[in-house]
Amino acid sequence: MERSTVTWMSRFRNVGILAAGTAVSQLIAFAVAPLLSRMYTPADFGLFGVFVSVVAMASVIVTLRLDLAVVVPESDDEAMDVVGVGVLVATFITALAAVLVLVAGSRLGTLLGEPDIVPLLAFAPLYLGGNGVHMMLNYWSTRTGRFSRLSVAEMSRSVTVAGSQLTGGYLGVGAIGLTIGQVLGQMVSAGLLVVRTFRSHRELYARRVSRATVRQVLGRFKSFVVFGTPQALVNAINQGLPAFVLTVSFDAGVAGHYLMAQRLLAAPISLLGRSTRQVLYPRLSRALGEGTALREALRATLLLGLAALVPVAVVVAAGPAIYRFVLGNEWQLAGEFSRYLVLWLAVAFVNIPSVSLVPLLEMQRWHAAYEVVYLAARLTALLIGGSTGDPLTGIILFALVGVVFNLVLITVPLVRLRRRSAAA
């Protein structure tokens, strides 16, 4: 059997392992959604959405993007140094977050006009700590080919989240039940990766991180820290923007409808997305050296586009009816949102290969500028919607902006790679 055939079979097997874990996780999320939608109100989901937006923004800087650098070094020794420094950075930023929550947590509630968000923010440092460790060990597991470990961690996270949120709903504790479930799920997933990694790579835990090691790693991967972190932060603000703006412009209930619409859409559309990204990123890194990266990226982009066609057609045609049937009549607005959001999410799904190319082609500076312009455009769309008094108008404009900008994000890295390949 030819080496290329073996490589493709191995790659599909890895994607399959990760996809299996993701599929089970998404099925669990789908299974509990009709129950959660009847246990919690749209306002509860709105407050939870604001919490998720806050921790998502903080999560992208908790490791200074050093998690992406784990697969880059040729030697495992250097990669272990990256993991050690990344965990150290995550610990420091988590401690800083705890101080900020104590000092300024109530100000954010005042800013949003939702003081009920303040108790939820107390859980943010726990989430960040678990997320930082999870991201570093996630990419270490990817580097070492331990994909089944990642699949188990993902399924465990989903089971923990679902069980905790259902328990909170049964007890009637409101948005705090959704929040505790999210935090516990992240901590369980991180804990499993810590234990499983210790069993297979004890040398990773025995490795000492000195000041010289910190300086060396931060210097070697400066572009990830200096350009990748701001870009990722702006991207996270982009993702969390609707929850904030809809809460301020309307109320937490409208934000809850958006969150539920986005939550159910993201599950099927991203079923293979995370798994593909996990396997494709290191593969593209190797393919750059082999001169086959353009072919790999184009093929993956086309396949993802084909995979997204059916889900998009179904939701555009019957989104409101599906949401009423699955969640209940009070979620009609979420169904209306879904018909437009699915267009944006589908194109964002297709951009996975191009986004994976950004750090490999050292396009972080361009990507950072792109995210700033994208953020301004999305904010403008939502504010226009808010000024009309019609949240659906804002969501439509928001989705259209997302489609256009993600098409740009798909195209530019591929064009850059093509020019690089032609010049080689």
C-alpha positions in Angstrom: 0.0 0.0 0.0 1.4 3.4 -1.0 2.6 5.8 1.8 0.1 8.5 0.7 -2.8 6.1 1.0 -1.7 5.0 4.4 -1.4 8.6 5.5 -4.9 9.4 4.3 -6.3 6.3 6.0 -4.6 7.3 9.2 -5.9 10.9 9.0 -9.5 9.8 8.4 -9.2 7.4 11.3 -8.0 10.3 13.6 -10.8 12.5 12.4 -13.2 9.6 13.0 -12.0 9.1 16.6 -12.4 12.8 17.4 -15.7 13.1 15.4 -17.1 10.2 17.4 -16.5 12.0 20.7 -17.8 15.2 19.3 -20.9 13.4 17.8 -21.8 11.9 21.2 -21.3 15.3 22.9 -23.5 17.0 20.3 -26.2 14.3 20.6 -26.2 14.8 24.4 -26.6 18.5 23.9 -29.5 17.9 21.5 -31.1 15.4 23.8 -31.2 17.7 26.8 -32.1 20.9 24.9 -35.9 20.3 24.9 -35.7 19.7 28.6 -33.5 22.7 29.4 -35.7 25.0 27.3 -38.6 24.1 29.5 -36.6 24.3 32.8 -35.0 27.7 32.2 -36.4 30.9 30.7 -35.0 32.8 27.8 -33.8 35.4 30.4 -31.8 32.7 32.1 -30.2 31.7 28.9 -29.5 35.4 28.2 -27.6 35.8 31.4 -25.8 32.6 30.8 -24.9 33.8 27.3 -23.3 36.9 28.7 -21.3 34.7 31.1 -20.1 32.5 28.3 -19.2 35.5 26.2 -17.0 36.9 29.1 -15.2 33.7 29.7 -14.8 33.0 26.0 -13.0 36.4 25.6 -10.8 35.7 28.6 -10.1 32.1 27.5 -8.4 33.1 24.2 -5.7 35.0 26.1 -5.3 32.7 29.1 -2.4 30.8 27.3 -1.3 33.7 25.1 -2.0 31.4 22.2 0.9 29.2 23.1 -1.4 26.2 22.8 -1.2 26.6 19.0 2.6 26.5 19.2 2.8 23.1 20.8 2.6 21.3 17.5 5.2 23.5 15.8 8.6 22.5 17.3 10.4 19.5 15.7 11.6 18.1 19.0 9.3 16.9 21.8 11.7 18.5 24.3 11.0 22.0 23.0 7.2 21.2 22.7 7.2 20.2 26.4 8.8 23.6 27.3 6.0 25.3 25.4 3.4 23.3 27.4 5.1 24.2 30.7 5.3 27.9 29.9 1.7 27.9 28.6 0.4 26.3 31.9 2.4 28.8 33.9 1.0 31.7 31.9 -2.6 30.3 32.4 -2.1 30.1 36.1 -1.0 33.7 36.3 -3.9 35.0 34.2 -6.4 32.9 36.1 -5.2 34.5 39.4 -5.4 37.9 37.8 -9.0 37.2 36.7 -9.9 36.3 40.2 -8.7 39.7 41.4 -10.6 41.5 38.7 -13.8 39.7 39.4 -13.6 40.8 43.1 -12.8 44.3 42.2 -14.8 45.1 39.1 -17.5 42.3 38.8 -20.3 44.6 39.9 -19.3 47.3 37.4 -20.0 44.9 34.5 -23.5 44.2 35.8 -24.2 47.9 36.1 -22.8 48.5 32.6 -25.1 45.8 31.1 -28.1 46.8 33.2 -28.2 43.2 34.4 -27.0 43.0 38.1 -28.0 39.3 38.1 -24.8 38.6 36.1 -22.5 39.4 39.0 -23.0 36.1 40.9 -22.2 34.2 37.8 -18.9 36.0 37.3 -17.6 34.4 40.5 -17.2 31.2 38.6 -15.2 32.7 35.8 -11.7 32.1 37.3 -12.5 28.4 37.8 -13.5 28.1 34.2 -10.4 29.9 33.0 -8.0 27.7 35.0 -9.6 24.6 33.6 -9.7 25.9 30.1 -6.0 26.9 30.1 -4.8 23.5 31.2 -7.2 21.8 28.8 -6.0 23.8 25.8 -2.3 23.1 26.5 -2.8 19.4 27.0 -5.2 19.2 24.2 -2.6 20.2 21.6 0.0 18.1 23.4 -2.3 15.1 22.9 -2.7 16.1 19.2 1.0 16.3 18.8 1.5 12.8 20.3 -1.4 11.3 18.4 -3.6 10.6 21.5 -6.9 11.3 19.8 -8.9 8.8 21.7 -8.0 10.6 24.9 -9.4 13.8 23.4 -12.6 12.1 22.4 -13.1 10.7 25.9 -12.4 14.1 27.5 -15.0 15.7 25.2 -17.7 13.2 25.9 -17.0 13.5 29.7 -17.3 17.3 29.5 -20.6 17.0 27.7 -22.1 14.5 30.1 -21.0 16.6 33.1 -22.5 19.8 31.6 -25.8 18.2 30.7 -26.2 16.4 34.1 -25.3 19.5 36.1 -27.5 21.8 34.1 -30.5 19.4 34.3 -30.0 19.2 38.1 -29.9 23.0 38.3 -33.1 23.2 36.3 -34.8 20.7 38.5 -33.8 22.6 41.6 -35.0 25.9 39.9 -31.8 27.8 40.6 -32.0 29.8 37.3 -29.0 30.9 35.3 -26.5 29.9 38.0 -27.4 26.2 37.2 -26.4 26.7 33.5 -23.2 28.4 34.6 -22.2 25.8 37.2 -22.7 23.0 34.6 -20.5 24.8 32.1 -17.7 25.3 34.6 -17.8 21.7 36.0 -17.7 20.3 32.5 -14.6 22.2 31.7 -12.9 21.2 34.9 -13.7 17.5 34.5 -12.4 17.5 30.9 -9.2 19.2 32.0 -8.8 16.8 34.9 -9.1 13.8 32.7 -6.4 15.2 30.3 -4.1 15.8 33.3 -4.5 12.2 34.6 -4.2 10.5 31.2 -1.3 12.6 30.1 0.5 11.9 33.4 0.2 8.2 32.8 1.7 8.3 29.3 4.1 11.2 29.5 5.4 11.6 33.1 8.4 13.4 31.8 6.2 16.3 30.9 5.3 16.9 34.5 8.9 16.4 35.7 10.2 19.1 33.4 11.4 22.2 35.1 10.3 25.6 33.8 13.0 28.2 34.5 13.1 31.9 33.7 15.4 31.2 30.8 12.8 28.7 29.5 10.0 31.3 29.7 12.1 33.9 27.9 13.2 31.4 25.2 9.6 30.1 24.5 8.1 33.6 24.5 10.9 34.8 22.2 10.6 31.8 19.8 6.9 32.1 19.5 6.6 35.9 19.7 4.2 36.1 16.7 1.7 33.8 18.5 1.7 36.0 21.6 2.0 39.5 20.0 -0.2 39.1 17.0 -2.2 35.9 17.7 -3.5 36.9 21.1 -5.0 40.2 20.1 -6.5 38.7 17.0 -8.1 35.9 19.0 -9.4 38.3 21.6 -11.0 40.5 18.9 -12.5 37.3 17.4 -13.9 36.3 20.8 -15.4 39.8 21.2 -16.9 39.3 17.8 -18.5 36.0 18.9 -19.7 37.4 22.2 -20.9 40.7 20.8 -24.5 39.7 20.1 -25.2 38.6 23.7 -23.9 41.9 25.0 -25.5 44.2 22.5 -28.9 42.4 22.5 -28.9 42.5 26.3 -28.2 46.2 26.4 -30.5 47.2 23.4 -33.4 44.9 24.4 -33.2 42.6 27.4 -31.7 39.3 28.5 -34.7 37.4 27.0 -33.9 38.4 23.5 -30.2 37.5 24.1 -31.5 34.1 25.3 -33.3 33.5 22.0 -30.1 34.3 20.1 -28.1 32.0 22.4 -30.5 29.1 21.9 -30.6 29.6 18.1 -26.8 29.7 17.9 -26.4 26.8 20.3 -28.5 24.3 18.4 -27.1 25.4 15.0 -23.5 25.3 16.1 -23.9 21.7 17.3 -24.6 20.0 14.0 -22.6 22.4 11.8 -19.5 22.0 14.0 -19.9 18.2 14.4 -16.8 17.6 12.2 -15.4 21.1 12.5 -13.5 20.7 15.8 -12.2 17.3 14.9 -11.1 18.3 11.5 -9.3 21.4 12.8 -7.6 19.2 15.4 -6.2 16.8 12.8 -5.8 19.3 9.9 -3.7 21.9 11.7 -0.6 19.7 12.3 -1.1 18.0 8.9 -1.0 21.4 7.1 2.1 22.3 9.2 3.8 19.2 7.7 2.4 19.7 4.3 4.0 23.1 4.0 7.4 21.5 4.2 6.3 18.8 1.7 4.9 21.4 -0.8 1.4 19.9 -0.8 -0.4 22.3 1.6 -2.4 24.1 -1.2 -3.8 20.9 -2.5 -4.6 19.7 1.1 -6.3 23.0 2.0 -8.4 23.3 -1.2 -9.6 19.7 -0.9 -10.6 20.2 2.8 -12.4 23.5 2.0 -14.4 21.8 -0.8 -15.4 18.9 1.3 -16.5 21.1 4.2 -18.6 23.2 1.9 -20.4 20.1 0.6 -21.0 18.8 4.1 -22.7 22.1 5.1 -25.2 22.3 2.2 -27.9 20.0 3.6 -28.1 21.5 7.2 -28.3 25.0 5.7 -31.1 24.1 3.4 -33.2 22.4 6.1 -32.8 25.3 8.6 -33.5 28.0 6.1 -36.7 26.2 5.0 -38.1 25.1 8.3 -36.1 26.8 11.2 -39.1 28.4 13.1 -41.2 25.2 12.8 -38.2 23.1 14.1 -37.6 25.3 17.1 -41.3 25.4 18.0 -41.5 21.6 17.9 -38.3 20.9 19.7 -38.2 23.7 22.3 -41.7 24.9 22.7 -43.8 27.7 21.3 -42.1 30.4 23.4 -38.9 29.9 21.3 -40.4 31.0 18.0 -38.1 34.0 17.9 -35.0 31.7 18.2 -36.3 29.8 15.2 -36.6 33.0 13.2 -33.0 33.9 14.1 -31.8 30.5 13.0 -32.8 31.0 9.4 -30.2 33.7 9.0 -27.6 32.7 11.5 -27.2 29.3 9.8 -25.8 31.1 6.7 -23.0 32.8 8.7 -22.2 29.6 10.7 -22.0 27.5 7.6 -19.4 29.8 5.9 -17.5 30.0 9.2 -17.5 26.2 9.2 -16.0 26.1 5.7 -13.1 28.5 6.7 -11.4 25.9 9.0 -8.6 25.1 6.6 -7.9 28.8 5.8 -7.9 29.7 9.5 -5.5 26.9 10.2 -3.2 28.3 7.6 -3.0 31.8 9.3 -0.4 31.0 12.0 1.5 28.6 9.6 1.9 31.4 7.0 2.6 33.9 9.8 -0.4 36.0 8.8 -1.3 37.0 12.4 -0.8 40.7 11.7 -3.2 40.6 8.8 -5.7 38.5 10.7 -5.6 40.9 13.6 -6.5 43.8 11.3 -9.2 41.7 9.7 -10.8 40.9 13.1 -10.9 44.6 14.1 -12.7 45.6 10.9 -15.0 42.6 11.2 -15.8 43.6 14.8 -16.7 47.1 13.7 -18.9 45.9 10.9 -20.8 43.4 13.2 -21.2 46.0 15.9 -22.7 48.4 13.4 -25.1 45.8 12.2 -26.4 45.1 15.7 -26.6 48.7 16.6 -28.7 49.4 13.5 -31.0 46.6 14.5 -31.2 48.0 18.0 -32.1 51.5 16.7 -35.0 50.1 14.8 -36.4 48.4 17.8 -36.5 45.1 15.8 -34.0 42.4 17.0 -34.5 40.4 13.8 -33.3 43.2 11.7 -30.1 43.3 13.7 -29.6 39.5 13.4 -30.2 39.6 9.6 -27.6 42.3 9.1 -25.3 40.6 11.6 -25.5 37.3 9.7 -24.9 38.9 6.3 -21.8 40.7 7.6 -20.6 37.3 8.9 -21.1 35.6 5.5 -19.1 38.3 3.6 -16.2 38.5 6.0 -15.9 34.7 6.3 -15.7 34.5 2.5 -12.8 36.9 2.6 -11.2 34.9 5.4 -11.5 31.7 3.3 -10.0 33.4 0.2 -7.0 35.4 1.4 -4.9 32.7 3.1 -5.5 30.4 0.1 -4.3 33.1 -2.3 -1.3 33.8 -0.1 -0.5 30.1 0.0 -0.8 29.8 -3.8 1.6 32.7 -4.3 4.1 31.1 -1.9 3.8 27.8 -3.6 4.3 29.4 -7.0 7.4 31.3 -5.8 9.0 28.1 -4.3 
